[in-house]
Every structure is written in C-alpha cells, then in structure tokens.
Amino acid sequence: MIPVYNPDGSYNYTASFYGEEPSKGLAMTASAIYCILFLVHFVQAIRYRARFFIAGIIALLMEAGGYALRVMSITNPFSGKYYAFQQILIIVSPVVFAASQYVMLEKIMMQVDNQSLNPSSTVFRVFVKGIAKIFVLCDIASFVLQVFGSASQISGGGDAIDSGRKLLVDGLVLQLISFGVFMLIAIIFSVTASKNMRGNDSWPKMIGAFFASSILVFIRSLYRFIEYIFSNLNLSSNELYAYLFDCAMIAAAATVLTFWHPGKYMLAAKIDAEALATTKTEMELQPVPNPENDYPGPYQAGESRAIANTRNHSRKNSENYESEPYKESHHVACS
C-alpha cells in the first residue's frame, strides 16, 4: 500500500489498514504483559511438570509476538507484511490456548479418577482421551480456517477478501461450537466428580481455575464471532473493544492459571500417591511378629513376609515329621 501523509508529514492512519490511529502504548503494554505471562508459565511448567500446558505457553508467546509486531506495524502502518503477521498471530493464538484447556480437562479427569475409591474402567479412560483428541482436532481445523481466512483478507482483493472472511467466520463458528460442547461436558463432569472429591481441599481451586480460564476464553471467541458476523456494529473500527474482549480475556485467563495452576495440585496428588505406595511397600516388608517362644522368630534380617511364610511352613513340616508318634514307632522298629 502506498503511504499517505497528513499535511504535517505524519501518517494518515485513516487511509491505512487500520482505518484509525492505533495506540502504540497499548500494543507495547500488551506485548510486555504477555512476555511476563509467558516467562511465568514457562517456569511453572517446569516446576509442576505440566506438559499438558505446552500449547498454552506457545499461545502466550504468539500473543507477545503478535503485539510486538503490532508496534512495528503502527510505526509503518502501510506495510502489509507487518499488519498481516500481527493480525494472524493475535487472531489464532487464542485457538492454540484453547487446546491447552482441552488437554487440561483430560488430565483433571484422570487425576480425579485415580484419587477415587472406585476407579473407573478402562473404557472410561479411553473415552476421556478420545474426547480430548476430538476437541484438539476441531481446534486444529479452526486454527487452519482462521489462518487462511485472515491471510486471504489481508493479501487478497475483491473476491479473495470475501472468501477469506467466510473462512475466518467458519473457523470462529467451529471454535465456538466445539468449545461450547466442551464446556458442557466439563460442567457435567465437575458436578459428578464433586461428590467423590468432598473433603479434598485442592479440588475447588483446581476446577475453579479451570472454569474461570475457560469462560474467559469462551467470551473472547464469542466477541470475535460477533465482530465478524455483525459487521454493522463496527466493533472492529475501535481497537479498545479488541483490547478489552480479546487481549484482556486471554491475559486474564493465563493470570488465573498462574495463581491456581492445576499442575500444582496434580503434582501434589502424585507425590502423595507415591508416598502412600512407598509406605505400603515398606509395611509389607516389615518383619512378622513371632507368636511362639520356642525359637527366635519366623523371619530373618532382610526377609520379606512371603519368604518368611515359606520358610516357616517348611520348618513346621519338619517338626511334624519328628513328632512323638513317629519317634516311638521308630524306637520299636529298632528294638
């Protein structure tokens, strides 16, 4: 696009891709916030061994990069390259963040099932993993549609813009529907699981943080859907709406998870389970008390319960063999 200048020599932003003068300060602030969130979640993922949140960390990095490119684009508002890349990163990064929510629910479901007194069958576990994969596949399809839609709108012209807009809307609709169904499944699960998790102090925090972040992601998706479907509302003409319902929603979702990270509670439960298993093993290897007094005991140092029982059984058979009736009959025969 050929640059257009005002009489004072400044850029005429109304003739640029933006249609208005965007705020460089807001873009710089957003990029800085997402950089901080990225670093915090990166450290927490290592600390809590939260591999399930890798997609969320990538999404935060994409957000930080998107707003950094927006700063560069504002500096050169007639450069289609900067505008295209920042727009794509900002639009599709929440889709990647949503993928982490899908995997997070799968991990929470498995964690609750492991802590239950009546663990579910293998069918349940296959169902949980299958559901997560289905939603992730829907997320990937939504991601691809939105990327191609955004690229077509920016780089094309005429029919390409219209087809790009349709692809983008299709991607947003798919994301909205899949995430809505996902939230419904999560609600049903939480109601059922809450009955088995009474008395567990970490459960309300873990599931509460999950739902809070998921609702914020859903609000963002709903905003983008309304923005493109109801273009007569002119939501895209004011960047404050985008910062409030897009940038702030994802940042708030990530912030909630920094304070109440599900990985923290999952790791604590895993450590408790490992400690309990170790204690049970040690108890099984403890010496068996000796009820008799005629010999030191049915065990020896370092001997397990099973080995002690086997040795004691052999000893009793030997004692029966040398019992009194046998000794008398043996004495008569020798006489």
HELIX and SHEET records of a PDB file:
HELIX    1   1 TYR A   13  ALA A   15  5                                   3    
HELIX    2   2 LYS A   24  ARG A   47  1                                  24    
HELIX    3   3 ARG A   51  PHE A   53  5                                   3    
HELIX    4   4 ILE A   54  THR A   75  1                                  22    
HELIX    5   5 GLY A   80  GLN A  115  1                                  36    
HELIX    6   6 THR A  122  SER A  155  1                                  34    
HELIX    7   7 ASP A  159  ASN A  196  1                                  38    
HELIX    8   8 SER A  202  ILE A  229  1                                  28    
HELIX    9   9 SER A  231  LEU A  233  5                                   3    
HELIX   10  10 LEU A  235  SER A  237  5                                   3    
HELIX   11  11 GLU A  239  ALA A  242  1                                   4    
HELIX   12  12 TYR A  243  CYS A  247  3                                   5    
HELIX   13  13 ALA A  248  PHE A  259  1                                  12    
HELIX   14  14 PRO A  262  GLU A  284  1                                  23    
HELIX   15  15 ARG A  305  TYR A  321  1                                  17    
HELIX   16  16 GLU A  324  CYS A  334  1                                  11    
END                                                                             
